[in-house]
Amino acid sequence: MEARLAKFTVKGFRNFKDSITIDFTDVRDYRFTPECITDGIITKMGIYGPNGSGKSNLGIALFNIVPYLTDFN
């Protein structure tokens, strides 16, 4: 059985003092690259922003939850 992450919220992790949420099901009328949507879930995305805005920390936060969602350590 394949697990999918539909929504991710992080708060109080590294530079995320306030809460930030990414909803991978919020595809609305997205039509640019249909290959990025699978079964109503965003499977590929780009994160951009200025230096020091938390892009890398967001990736680290996502990787930190992998052991809790899978058998992968």
C-alpha positions in Angstrom: 0.0 0.0 0.0 1.4 3.4 -1.0 1.0 6.3 1.5 0.7 9.8 0.2 1.2 13.0 2.0 -1.7 15.3 1.3 -1.0 18.2 3.7 2.1 19.3 5.6 2.3 21.9 8.4 5.4 23.0 10.1 5.8 25.4 13.0 8.6 26.0 15.5 11.2 24.2 13.3 14.4 26.0 12.6 13.4 29.4 11.1 9.6 28.6 11.0 8.4 30.5 14.0 5.0 30.8 12.6 3.0 28.0 11.0 3.3 27.3 7.3 1.1 24.7 5.5 1.5 23.1 2.1 -1.6 21.4 0.8 -0.6 19.0 -1.9 -4.3 18.4 -2.9 -4.9 22.1 -3.7 -4.6 21.6 -7.5 -7.5 24.0 -8.4 -7.3 24.7 -12.2 -3.6 23.8 -12.5 -2.9 23.0 -16.2 0.7 23.9 -16.9 2.3 20.5 -16.5 -0.2 17.7 -16.0 2.6 15.2 -15.2 3.0 17.0 -11.8 -0.4 15.9 -10.6 -1.2 12.2 -9.9 -4.6 11.1 -8.5 -5.3 14.7 -7.3 -2.0 15.1 -5.5 0.8 17.4 -6.5 3.8 15.0 -6.9 6.4 17.5 -8.3 6.8 21.1 -7.3 9.4 23.8 -7.1 10.0 26.0 -4.1 11.5 29.4 -4.7 12.3 32.5 -2.6 15.1 34.7 -1.4 18.1 33.5 0.4 17.4 32.7 4.1 13.6 32.4 3.5 13.5 28.7 4.6 13.5 26.7 1.4 16.2 24.3 2.6 14.6 24.1 6.1 11.3 23.1 4.5 13.0 20.3 2.7 14.7 19.1 5.9 11.4 19.2 7.8 9.8 17.1 5.1 12.7 14.6 5.2 12.4 14.5 9.0 8.9 13.0 8.9 9.8 10.2 6.5 10.6 7.6 9.3 7.2 8.3 10.9 5.3 7.7 7.6 7.2 4.8 6.1 9.4 1.8 7.0 12.3 3.7 5.5 14.9 4.9 8.1 
